[in-house]
């Protein structure tokens, strides 16, 4: 198989690897203006509790430098700066400029604009020097990356020794009956809701399919260890609908 013959998944579709980034970009460009509203509706606001739990475990400190990958509208970066206090800064990187523009609008209405940078970029080829950041976060974004292993390798590269990786992602409920109930909701309600709110059913069909294709908690924890991170652990949120993964560059 040549490099150009490699395939990956886009939801339940099989596509060439070099097509996926463009397809994902199309999804998030389409929903950018309604992205935060849909997050609230899809999760009934629970995504905010999950992000707060992420900050609780992360325990940001003054002076730390955050890289939030697939950071979109800045939800996690704002929370980090609120918790970290004096001297902290955050760089939000996303492949979709329209998502970043929505985040910049939010920042302009706060006192945090001076502590935020907004960068269009690729999680698999970060435009930063080695050992640049104290913390790397990615929330509900790593499942959209074409090669997860490459993104984790880049996370390891740009973190300083002693730096921390934290991933918040949808996961698998370790109860077959509960998982079936959740799947019924995901596949029947969310795409319809996306059509009503954003006018785009297909993007939300992809999003729910991508959740089902993502590795379960134990498999993903092993991927983090394979990338070189130590002390890799995870915590289930809402019975495993989502999970927090943590690792350290030792």
N, C-alpha and C positions, 0 to 999 in steps of 0.2 A: 504493500500500500504506500502510495506516495503521499507527501505532505498535503497535496491538494485533494486527495481522496478521503481524508479523515472526516468523520461525521460526529455529530453530537445531537443532543435533543433540544428541541424548542417546544416546551410542553410535551405533548405526546407525539409530536412530529419528529422525524429524523431529518436533519439538515446538514449541509456542509459546514464545517467549523467556521470557515470564513464568512458565512452568512449570518451566524447567530447574533453577533454584536449589532449588526444593522437592524435585525428584526426586533431585538430588545430595545434598541434606541427608538424604533418606531412606536413600540408599546408605550414607553414612558413620555415621549413627546406628545402622544395623543391624549394622555390623561393628566399631564402636569398640572393644569390649572385647577383640577378637581381632586388631586391626589390626596391631600390631607383630609378633605371631606369624606372621600371614599374610605380611607383608613378608619375614620371614626364610625362610619356606618357598618362596614364589614365586620369589625371587631366589637361593635357596640361600645367603643371607647376603651376597650381593654388594652389596646396597643400602648396607650399612655401609661398604664400600670406596668406593663412589661418593660418599657423604656426606663421608668423610674427604678424598677428592680435591677436593671442593668447598671444604673448609676450607683445604686446601693452597694452592689458587689464590686464595682470598679473603684469606688471611693476616691474621686478625683482630688488632687492636691494643688495648692498654689504653685504657679510657675510651670506646670506641666504643659507640654505641647501635644495636642491631639491631631491625628489624621483620621477623619471620618470618611470612609470610602463608600461609594454609592449613597452619599449623604443627602442627596436630593435637596429638599427644602430646609434642611438644617435642624430638624427636630432633635437629634441626638447632640449635635454640637451646642445648641442653645442650653440644653440640660447640663452638659459637661461644664460649660462656662459658669452657669449658675452655681454649681457645686464646688468648682475648683477655686474660685476666688481670685485674689490678686496675682497678676503676672501670667495667668494662663492664656493660651491662645489655641485656636482651632482652625484647621484647614479642611474644608469640605470639598471632596473630589467626587465628581459624577461624570458619566459619559454623556449625559443629556443636558445640554445648556439650558433648555427651557425649565428644567427642574431647579437648576441653580439660580436662575433669574427669579423664580418664585421665592426661593430662600433669601435672596438679597433684598427683595421687597420687605420681607418680614424683618430682616436685620435692621433696615433703615428706620423701622418704627421702635427700635429698642436702643439701649445704651451699649450694645455689644458689637456694633459694626466694626469698630477699630480693632477688635480682637479676632476677627474672622477673615479668612481668605477663601475664595471660591475658585476652583480649578476644574476645567474640563479635562478629563483624562481617563485612562484605562487601568482597571484594577490589576491587569496582568503585566503592565509595563508602567509602573509609577514614575512620574517625572520628578523624582526627589533623590537626593544623595543617600548613601548608606548611613545608617545610625542617626537618623534625623528626628525621630519622634519618640516620645515617652509612651504614648498610647495609640493603638490602632483599633478602631471600631468599624464594624460593618453590620448594618441592621436590615434584614429582609432584602439583601442584595446579593449575597454570595451565590445563591442558587441560580442567579441570572448570568453568572460568569461562564464563559465558554469552557475554560479549563481551571477548575477550582484549585488544583495543585499549584498552578502557576501563580494564582492570586495569593495563596498562602505563602509561597516562597518569597514573593514580593513584600508581603507584610513582614516577614522575618527580616528581610534585607533592610528595610527602612527603619525598623525599630532599633533603638539604642539597647546595648546590653542592660538587662534589668527591665526592659520595656514589656508592656503587656498587650496581648491580643484579646479582644472580646468580640464575639459574634452573637448576634441575636437573629434567630431564623425560625421560621415555621418548621415543625418537626412531626414526629409520629406519636400518636397516643398509644401507650403500651396496653391497650385493652381493645380487643377486636370489635366488640359491639359498639363501644364509644367511638371508635374510628369510623365505623360504617355510618353512624348517625352524623358525625362531623362531615364525612364525604357527601352525604345527601344534601346537607346544607350548602357546602362549598360549591358543588357542581350545579345545583338547581337554583340557588338564591343569588350567589355573588355575580355570575355573569349577567343575570337579569337586572340586578341592581346597577351594575356598571352601565348597561344599556340606558336605563332610565336617567341616571345622574350625569353620565359623561357622553352618552350617545355612542358608546363603544363597547359592544358585548365581547368582541373577539379578544381584546386585550385582557379582560378579566377572566375569560376562559383560559387563556395562556397562563395567567398568574396562578389559578387554582391547579392547573395541570403541573406547573413547575414545582409546586409544593409536594405533590405526590412523587415526583421524580427525584427529590433531594434525598441524600443518604440519611438513614436514621441516626439517632444520637450517638450510639456506640461507633458506628462506621465513621461518622464525621470526626469524632474525638480522635480516632486512630489516624485520620488524615492530618489532623493538627500535629500529632506527635511525629508523624513521618516528615512533616515540614521542618522539624527541628525544635519545636516548642516543648518546654518542660512543664511539669505540674498541670497537665491538661485535665480539666474537669468540666462537667456540665451540670446544669440545674434545669429541671423541667418547670415550665410555667403553664398554668391552666391545664393540668393533667397531661402535658406533653404536646398541646397544640402548638406551642412554641418552646424553644429551649435556648438557654444562654450557655455559650461555650467560652472557656477562659484558658489561656496559655501564656507562658512567660518565655522571653528570650533570655536564657540563663547564661 
